[in-house]
Amino acid sequence: MAGVKAVPVDFNGRDTLKVNDKGHLEIGGADCVDLAKEFGTPLYVFDEQRIRDMMRVYKDTIEKEYGGNGMVLYASKAFSCEAMYAIARQEGIGVDVVSGGELYTAMKAGFPAENVYMHGNNKLIRELQDAVDAGVGHIVVDSYREADILDEMAARKGIVQKVLVRINPGVEAHTHAYIQTGKTDSKFGFSINDGTAFKIVAHILQKKNLQLDGYHVHIGSQIFEKQSFVIAVEKVMDFAAEATRYFGVKMRNINIGGGFGVWYTNEDPKLQLPDYVDFLTAVLDAIKRKAKENRMAEPFLAMEPGRSIVGEAGITLYTVGAIKDIPNIRKYVAIDGGMFDNPRYALYQSKYTVILANRAQEACTEKITLAGKCCESGDLIAVDVPLPEAKTGDIVAVFTTGAYNYSMAMNYNRNFIPGAILVKEGKGEWIVKPQTYEDLVRNDVIPERLK
């Protein structure tokens, strides 16, 4: 297609992504073409060193700028599997979970329950019971019903359960409407603006088997500016001070949530490790300043990055199949994956950077639409992206698929959910095995009358 310029491959400063002397994409020292041959495609590939680097940048900042009075919590919803919890345990950080399934996975991996925070706007009774039985450190309360149920469960077990209240500060972050969670109109949390936050605090303080340990706030995801985080934290700190004056309850713990953005395409800011230090430092400065203004002790800090820990650490590899060129309209390059392994374009019209992993140094000569194999017109991964002229059998790499890809994957059209590998020092190992046909029918049952 005329007018398409040759553009260099952009790895957003990643030193573990590069093009090798064969002209192939490498991740974590492993040739992506070799990975595709060894493990098959579609394939989720995770760079272990990048994951650890991101965990450490947050942990080290808390240590240096806040005297270690806090804990990084990996947000499981970004990508949950036993290996991720094993890495988090080794790195000395906590995790947050939002379902019984995530909690079960963490416990099965041997993760310490006291370093788990549990979220959810409508936690099931069995999920709350599992959390209490496991000894989860903190449960974030998001309804009156939940507080009542938790108090009864804790009483039966003879314990006092630590809880946080999810506070809605009314801060509108600059992100997609579907992933803004801090506005007053939200299914999450109790609003400061309409007084419901004070009412839930009063309700919890009446419970004998619940200890109100502090407050949680999360204003959204894929946010690139600091001010929204700072304003949200300031509002929660002021709310906590007012609650102390009114109820006498002190805030021991403030959980600032997550939401720091990552690079998907050159339309996004290119954040490097020091930029994430700056984000967190700005929040810590606000906490310290507000604590001093309100004459309160600096609270224990919890934060919940997920996407920024695994997003850019992950890529997905596909193999090109059919190619359909509609002159003067569109060229479709079909791959062996699709919306069943990455539904984010269908959900949000998300944008990605795409390259041919086996021809990574070749100039881009056309714009194509990367199409999946599902029986849906909307089954697309990337639209109007530059590539060299693709051929059947080429290996496609889609960048920044570590977060919300495997975790949202499904068996639409009874396609397999791909496996995932962890790569370090040139070697790939399974962390999630690919599905088989037997996995697809494992829970199917034919009633006797149909046999």
C-alpha positions in Angstrom: 0.0 0.0 0.0 1.4 3.4 -1.0 2.4 5.8 1.7 3.4 3.3 4.3 6.8 4.2 5.7 9.5 1.9 7.0 9.5 2.3 10.7 12.1 0.8 13.1 10.9 -1.7 15.6 10.0 0.1 18.9 10.6 -1.9 22.0 9.9 1.1 24.3 13.4 0.9 25.9 13.1 -2.8 26.8 16.6 -4.4 27.0 15.1 -7.9 27.0 13.4 -7.5 23.6 15.6 -7.2 20.6 16.2 -8.3 17.0 19.0 -10.9 16.7 21.5 -11.4 13.9 19.0 -13.7 12.1 16.6 -10.9 11.9 14.3 -12.6 14.4 12.6 -11.2 17.4 14.1 -12.2 20.7 12.5 -12.0 24.2 14.5 -12.8 27.3 17.3 -14.2 25.1 15.1 -16.7 23.3 14.4 -16.6 19.6 10.7 -16.2 19.0 10.8 -18.3 15.9 12.4 -21.1 17.9 9.8 -20.7 20.6 7.0 -21.0 18.1 8.5 -24.2 16.7 9.1 -25.7 20.2 5.8 -24.8 21.9 3.5 -24.1 19.0 1.2 -21.1 18.4 -0.9 -19.3 19.5 1.5 -18.9 22.5 1.6 -16.4 25.4 5.3 -15.6 26.2 6.3 -13.9 29.5 9.6 -12.3 30.2 10.5 -13.3 33.7 13.2 -10.6 34.2 10.8 -7.8 33.2 8.2 -9.1 35.7 10.8 -9.1 38.5 12.2 -5.7 37.5 8.7 -4.1 37.8 8.0 -5.7 41.1 11.3 -4.5 42.4 10.9 -0.9 41.2 7.8 -0.5 43.3 9.1 -2.4 46.3 12.4 -0.5 46.3 10.6 2.9 46.0 8.5 2.1 49.1 11.7 1.1 50.9 13.6 4.2 49.9 10.9 6.9 50.0 8.6 5.5 52.7 10.9 3.7 55.0 9.6 0.3 54.0 6.2 1.0 55.6 4.2 -0.6 52.9 3.7 -3.6 50.6 3.4 -4.0 46.8 0.4 -6.2 46.0 0.4 -7.9 42.6 -3.1 -7.5 41.1 -4.0 -11.1 40.1 -6.7 -10.1 37.6 -4.0 -9.0 35.2 -2.6 -12.6 34.9 -3.2 -15.3 37.4 -1.4 -18.7 37.5 0.7 -20.5 40.2 4.0 -19.4 38.7 3.1 -15.7 39.1 2.4 -16.3 42.8 5.6 -18.1 43.1 7.5 -15.2 41.7 5.6 -12.7 43.9 6.5 -14.9 46.9 10.2 -14.9 46.0 10.2 -11.2 45.5 8.7 -10.6 48.9 5.5 -8.8 47.7 1.8 -9.5 48.4 -1.1 -10.1 46.0 -4.6 -9.0 45.7 -7.3 -11.4 44.5 -10.9 -10.8 43.3 -12.4 -14.2 43.2 -12.4 -17.6 44.9 -10.5 -19.0 41.9 -7.7 -16.5 42.2 -7.5 -17.1 46.0 -7.4 -20.9 45.4 -4.6 -20.6 42.9 -2.6 -18.4 45.2 -3.1 -20.8 48.1 -2.2 -23.8 45.9 1.0 -22.1 45.0 1.9 -21.8 48.7 1.4 -18.1 48.9 1.2 -16.7 52.5 -2.4 -15.8 53.2 -1.5 -12.9 55.5 -0.1 -11.1 52.5 -3.3 -11.4 50.5 -6.0 -8.7 50.1 -9.3 -9.8 48.7 -11.6 -7.5 46.6 -14.9 -7.7 44.8 -18.1 -5.7 44.6 -20.2 -8.9 45.0 -18.2 -11.6 46.8 -20.0 -14.9 47.0 -20.6 -16.4 50.4 -18.3 -19.3 49.6 -15.6 -16.9 48.5 -15.8 -15.0 51.8 -15.8 -18.2 53.7 -12.7 -19.4 51.8 -11.0 -16.1 52.5 -11.7 -16.3 56.3 -10.8 -20.0 56.4 -7.5 -19.3 54.6 -6.6 -16.5 57.0 -6.5 -13.8 54.3 -4.9 -10.6 55.8 -7.4 -8.0 54.6 -10.8 -8.1 53.0 -11.9 -5.0 51.2 -15.6 -4.4 52.1 -17.8 -3.2 49.2 -21.4 -3.6 50.7 -23.3 -3.6 53.9 -24.4 -7.3 53.3 -20.7 -8.3 53.0 -19.9 -6.6 56.3 -22.7 -8.5 58.0 -21.7 -11.8 56.5 -18.1 -11.4 57.3 -18.8 -10.5 61.0 -20.9 -13.6 61.4 -18.2 -15.8 59.8 -15.4 -14.3 61.9 -17.5 -14.8 65.1 -18.1 -18.4 64.3 -14.3 -18.9 63.8 -13.5 -16.9 66.9 -11.3 -14.3 65.1 -11.4 -10.6 64.3 -11.1 -10.1 60.6 -9.2 -7.0 59.3 -11.1 -5.1 56.7 -10.7 -2.1 54.5 -13.5 0.0 53.1 -13.5 0.8 49.4 -13.8 4.5 49.1 -15.0 6.3 46.0 -13.3 9.7 45.9 -15.2 11.0 42.9 -12.0 11.4 40.9 -12.4 10.9 37.1 -9.2 9.5 35.7 -8.2 10.2 32.1 -8.8 6.7 30.7 -11.4 4.6 28.9 -14.9 5.0 30.4 -15.2 1.2 31.0 -12.2 1.1 33.1 -12.9 4.2 35.3 -13.8 3.0 38.7 -13.4 6.1 40.9 -16.3 8.2 39.7 -19.4 8.7 41.9 -21.4 6.7 39.5 -19.7 3.4 39.8 -20.6 -0.1 41.0 -17.5 0.0 43.2 -17.1 1.6 46.6 -18.8 4.1 48.9 -18.8 7.7 47.8 -17.2 10.4 49.9 -19.4 13.1 48.1 -22.8 11.7 49.1 -21.9 10.6 52.6 -22.3 6.9 52.1 -18.6 6.3 53.0 -19.3 7.7 56.5 -22.3 5.5 56.9 -20.5 2.2 56.0 -17.7 3.2 58.5 -20.3 3.6 61.2 -21.8 0.3 60.3 -18.5 -1.6 60.4 -17.5 -0.1 63.7 -20.6 -1.7 65.3 -19.3 -5.2 64.4 -17.5 -7.0 67.2 -15.5 -9.3 64.9 -14.4 -6.8 62.2 -11.5 -4.5 62.6 -11.6 -1.4 60.3 -7.9 -1.2 59.4 -8.2 1.5 56.8 -9.4 2.5 53.3 -9.0 1.4 49.7 -9.2 3.5 46.6 -8.8 2.6 42.9 -9.6 5.2 40.3 -9.2 3.2 37.1 -6.6 1.7 34.8 -4.2 2.7 32.0 -3.6 6.1 33.5 -0.6 8.2 32.5 -0.9 11.3 34.6 0.0 11.7 38.3 -2.5 14.3 39.4 -5.5 12.0 39.4 -3.7 9.6 41.8 -2.6 12.5 44.0 -6.0 14.1 44.3 -7.6 10.7 45.1 -5.1 10.0 47.8 -5.5 13.5 49.3 -9.3 13.0 49.4 -9.0 9.6 51.2 -6.5 11.0 53.7 -8.8 13.9 54.5 -11.7 11.5 54.8 -9.7 9.3 57.2 -8.8 12.3 59.3 -12.5 13.3 59.5 -13.5 9.8 60.4 -10.9 9.8 63.2 -12.3 13.0 64.6 -15.9 11.8 64.4 -15.6 8.1 65.2 -12.2 7.9 66.9 -11.1 5.3 64.5 -7.5 5.6 63.2 -6.4 4.7 59.7 -3.6 2.2 59.9 -3.6 1.1 56.3 -4.2 3.0 53.0 -4.5 1.0 49.8 -4.1 3.2 46.8 -5.0 0.6 44.2 -3.2 0.4 40.9 -3.8 1.8 37.4 -0.4 3.0 36.1 -0.4 2.8 32.3 1.7 0.8 30.0 2.9 1.2 26.4 0.9 -0.5 23.6 1.7 1.7 20.6 3.5 4.9 19.9 0.3 6.8 20.6 1.0 6.0 24.3 3.5 7.7 26.5 6.7 5.7 26.8 7.1 5.0 30.4 10.4 3.6 31.6 11.3 2.2 35.1 12.2 5.7 36.5 8.7 7.0 35.4 7.0 4.5 37.7 9.2 5.6 40.5 8.0 9.2 39.9 4.4 8.1 39.9 4.7 6.3 43.2 6.9 9.0 44.8 4.2 11.7 44.0 1.6 9.6 45.8 3.9 9.0 48.7 4.7 12.7 49.0 0.9 13.4 49.1 0.4 10.9 51.8 3.2 12.3 54.0 2.0 15.8 53.4 -1.6 15.1 54.3 -0.6 13.0 57.3 1.3 16.0 58.6 -1.5 18.5 57.8 -4.0 16.3 59.6 -1.7 15.4 62.5 -2.0 11.7 61.9 0.5 8.9 61.7 1.7 7.9 58.3 -0.4 4.8 57.4 1.0 1.5 56.1 0.8 1.8 52.3 -0.5 -0.9 50.0 -0.6 -0.6 46.2 -1.9 -2.9 43.5 -0.1 -2.7 40.2 -1.0 -5.5 37.8 -0.9 -4.3 34.2 2.3 -2.4 34.7 4.0 -5.5 36.1 3.0 -8.0 33.5 1.6 -6.0 30.5 4.8 -5.2 28.6 6.4 -8.4 30.0 4.1 -10.5 27.7 3.9 -11.0 24.0 1.7 -13.4 22.0 3.0 -15.4 19.0 0.8 -16.5 16.1 1.2 -18.2 12.8 -0.2 -16.5 9.6 -2.8 -18.6 7.7 -5.2 -17.2 5.1 -4.6 -13.8 3.5 -7.5 -11.9 1.9 -6.8 -8.7 0.0 -9.8 -6.6 -0.9 -8.3 -4.0 -3.3 -8.7 -0.4 -2.2 -10.6 -1.5 0.9 -8.6 -3.7 3.3 -6.1 -6.5 3.6 -6.9 -9.2 6.1 -4.0 -11.3 7.5 -5.6 -14.2 9.4 -3.8 -15.9 12.3 -4.4 -19.1 14.3 -5.6 -17.1 17.3 -8.2 -14.5 17.7 -10.7 -13.1 20.2 -10.7 -16.3 22.2 -7.1 -15.5 23.3 -7.4 -11.7 23.2 -10.9 -10.2 23.3 -9.6 -6.6 24.1 -10.1 -5.2 20.6 -13.7 -6.5 20.6 -14.2 -5.0 24.1 -12.3 -1.7 23.9 -11.0 -1.4 20.4 -7.6 -1.7 22.0 -4.5 -0.9 19.9 -1.4 -3.0 19.6 2.1 -2.9 18.1 2.5 -5.9 15.7 5.6 -7.2 13.9 6.7 -10.3 12.0 8.9 -12.1 14.4 10.7 -14.1 11.7 11.3 -10.9 9.5 11.7 -8.3 12.2 14.1 -6.1 10.4 12.2 -5.8 7.1 10.6 -2.5 6.2 6.8 -2.1 6.6 5.3 -1.8 3.1 1.6 -2.1 3.8 -1.2 -1.7 6.3 -3.1 -4.8 7.3 -5.9 -5.9 9.6 -4.9 -8.8 11.8 -7.9 -11.1 11.9 -8.7 -14.1 14.1 -10.2 -17.5 13.2 -13.5 -17.2 15.0 -16.8 -17.1 13.3 -17.4 -13.4 14.1 -16.8 -10.3 11.9 -15.5 -8.5 14.9 -12.9 -11.1 15.6 -9.9 -8.8 15.1 -6.7 -8.2 17.0 -5.3 -5.1 15.3 -6.6 -2.8 12.6 -4.6 -0.9 10.0 -1.2 -1.8 11.4 2.0 -1.5 9.3 3.8 -4.8 8.4 6.0 -6.1 5.7 4.1 -8.1 3.1 3.0 -11.1 5.2 3.1 -14.7 3.9 1.4 -17.8 5.1 3.6 -19.4 7.7 5.1 -16.1 9.0 5.2 -15.8 12.8 3.4 -12.7 14.1 4.3 -11.1 17.5 1.8 -8.9 19.2 3.4 -6.8 22.0 2.1 -5.9 25.4 -0.3 -8.8 25.8 0.8 -9.9 29.3 -2.2 -8.3 31.1 -5.9 -9.1 30.5 -5.2 -11.5 27.6 -4.9 -15.0 29.1 -7.1 -13.8 32.0 -9.9 -12.9 29.6 -9.4 -15.9 27.3 -12.3 -18.2 26.5 -13.3 -21.2 24.5 -15.5 -19.5 21.9 -16.1 -21.8 18.9 -14.5 -24.4 21.1 -11.1 -23.1 20.4 -8.3 -23.9 22.8 -7.1 -21.3 25.3 -3.4 -21.1 24.4 -0.6 -22.1 26.8 1.8 -19.7 28.4 5.6 -20.0 28.9 8.0 -18.1 31.0 11.3 -17.2 29.4 14.6 -16.4 31.2 18.1 -16.4 29.9 17.1 -17.9 26.6 15.0 -20.8 27.9 11.2 -21.1 27.8 9.2 -23.3 30.3 5.5 -23.9 30.5 3.7 -22.1 33.3 0.2 -22.8 31.8 -0.1 -25.9 29.6 -2.2 -25.5 26.4 -5.7 -27.1 26.4 -6.6 -30.3 24.6 -9.8 -31.5 23.0 -10.4 -33.6 26.2 -10.2 -30.3 28.2 -13.0 -28.9 26.1 -15.4 -31.7 26.8 -14.3 -32.6 30.3 -17.4 -31.2 32.0 -19.9 -32.1 29.3 -22.7 -34.5 30.3 -25.2 -36.3 28.1 -28.4 -37.1 30.0 -29.4 -40.8 29.8 -32.5 -39.9 27.9 -30.4 -38.5 25.1 -28.2 -41.6 24.7 
